[in-house]
Amino acid sequence: MYHQPLHARLERTLDQPLQQQRPYSDPCRVTSFSFARFVLMATLFLCMTVGSLPLFFLLMKRPYGFQAASAIVYTIFAVFFTFARTGTRTGKDVPPYMFTCPAVQPEFSRLLRRHLGFLVVLFALQTAALAIRPNLPEWWKIKDRRGATPFDLALMLLCFGLGYTQVFTNRSLLDHAHREFSALSPSGGEQTESQRL
């Protein structure tokens, strides 16, 4: 009986749609509730939404305070949306990734290095934008009813675009890691309680 070489079988498995390999080979695709994960993700969400404004008010008057506050909020944003289950406009859920998943853990160092690189870009972008702000035409500085200016909106959109780019590429990296994990460990779908965080 003819047996395909191992590398050929792995390539064929990697080329299969990821949905066909789930859920039996994907440790992150579980339906059970994890209280520890819920507390962690809820804390990150509250820090990102409720805690961001006090943080900016606290640090704004310090040298590079705006950049420091932005880096903290940006980090929380990147972590939350990289690992959280979120919805889309089409009504489909974006699946979560578990912090303790054996397919995710080997990627932590790469995710950290990428995040540090994005933080450097964020700092440089904001510092350059604030430096050129005094030289911009006056219409960039006209405040609306909420006190925001076109400059503020443009800077916010640039930072959001940077954050979206990081989250999208982070999730693509983790998706690829799961494809490799599913190919090399078909029985990897069995989880313990500690792997649901």
N, C-alpha and C positions, 0 to 999 in steps of 0.2 A: 504494500500500500504506500502511495507517494505521500511524503510529509513535506510541507513547505518549510523553508528555513525560518529561523526565529525572527530575523530582521524583516522578512517579507510579511510575516503575520502581524508584527508590530506596526509596520507601515500601513497595512490594510485596516488595522483597528483604529489608528490615528486618523485615517481619512473618513471613517464613519461619522455620521452626525452625532454630536455629543448627546442628544436626547436618547439615542438608541442605547447608550451605555448607562443611562440612569434609570432608576435610582440604585440598582443593585451594586454598582461599582463606584458610587460617589458618596463619600462620607458626609458631605455638606448638605445633601438633600434628604432631610429628615422632617417629619411633621410633628414630633413631640416637642413639648414646651420646655424651655430651659429658663428657670427663674434668674439664675446668675447672668445669663446673656441678656435677658430682658432689663435687668437693673443697669447693666453696663451700657446698653444701647440707649436706654431712657436718659441716663445721666449725660451721655455725650450729646443727645438731642437737646436737652435742656440747657446745657452749657453753650451750645452753638446758637440757640435762639434767645433764651432769656438772659443768659450771662454775658453775651457779647457786648451789649450796649454799656453796662457798668464797667466792663473791662476797658473799653475805649475811653470812657470818661476818666477812668483812673490813670491811664497811661498817656493820654494825649499831650499833656503839658511837659512830659519828659523828653529828653533828646531821643529821637528815633522811637518815640512811644507809639506812634501810629503804626510803624512797621512791626514793632514787637507785638502789639495787640492783634494786628492782621495775621501774623505768623501763627499765633496761638489759635485763633478762630479758624484759620485755613487748615491747620493740622487736624483739628476736631472734625471739620467738614470732610477732609480727605479720608480719615479713618472711618467715619460713620457711613459715608456713601460707598466706600469700597466694600464694606462687610455687611451692610444692612440689606434687608429685603425692602425694595421700594416699588411703587407702581409707575406705570407709564401712561401716556395719553391714550394709547390704544387699549388700555384696560388690562394689559398683561403685566404680571409681576416680574420684577428683576430679582432673581433668586439670591439668597444670602450666601456668605462664606463664613465658615466657623473658624474662630481663632485657634482652636485646638485640633483642627483637621490635619491629618498627616500629609495631605497634599498641599496644604497652605503653609505649614510651619517652615519647610525648607526655603520658602520664598521671602521670609521676613527680612533677612539681611538685604536682599535686593530691593524690596519695597522701601526699606529705610534709606538706602543710598539714593534711590530715585526721589524720595521725599525731600531729602536734604538738597538735592539739585534743584527741585522745584521751589524750595524756600529761597535759595540764592536768587533764582530768577524773579521771584515775587519781591524780594527786598530791592533788587536792582530796578525793577519796573516801577515800584512805588517811589523810590528815592529820586529817580530821574523825572517822574511825572511831577512830583512836588517841587523839584528844582526849576522846572520850566513854567510852572503855573503863573508866577508873577509876570512873565513875558507874554502870556496869551492875551488875545483880544478880550475886551470887557464882557462880551456876551457869554463867554465861557464861565463868568463869575456871577451871573445874574441868578439870584435865588428865587425859587418858586414858593408856593404857599407853605410847603413843609420845610423850607430852609435849605433845600438841596440845589446844587448848581449843575449845569451840564458837565462841568469838569468832574464833579463827584460821581455822576451817573456813568460817565465814560470810564473812569478809573475802576468803579465797582464792576462794570461789565468785563473789563480786561482781567480783573482778578478772578471773577467767576469763570470766565473762559479758561483761564489757566487751571483753576481747580477742577473744572469739568474734564479737561484734557488729562489731568493726572488720574482722576477716578476712572475714566474710560480705559486708559492704558493699564491701570492697576488691575482692573477686572479682566481685561484681555489676558494679562500675564497669568492671573490665577486660573482663568478658564483653560489656558494652555497647560498649566501645571496639572489640572484635573484630567485633561485628556491623557497626559503621560501616565498619571497615576492609575487611571482606569485601564490603560493598556498593559501596564506592568503588574498590576495587582487587581485582577478581576473580582476578587472577594473582598475588596476594600470597602464595601458599603456597610459592613457590620460595624456598629458604633457602640461604644460604652457611653455611660452618662456623662463622663468628663469630656467627651469629644463633641458635646452639643453646645459649647460656649461660642 
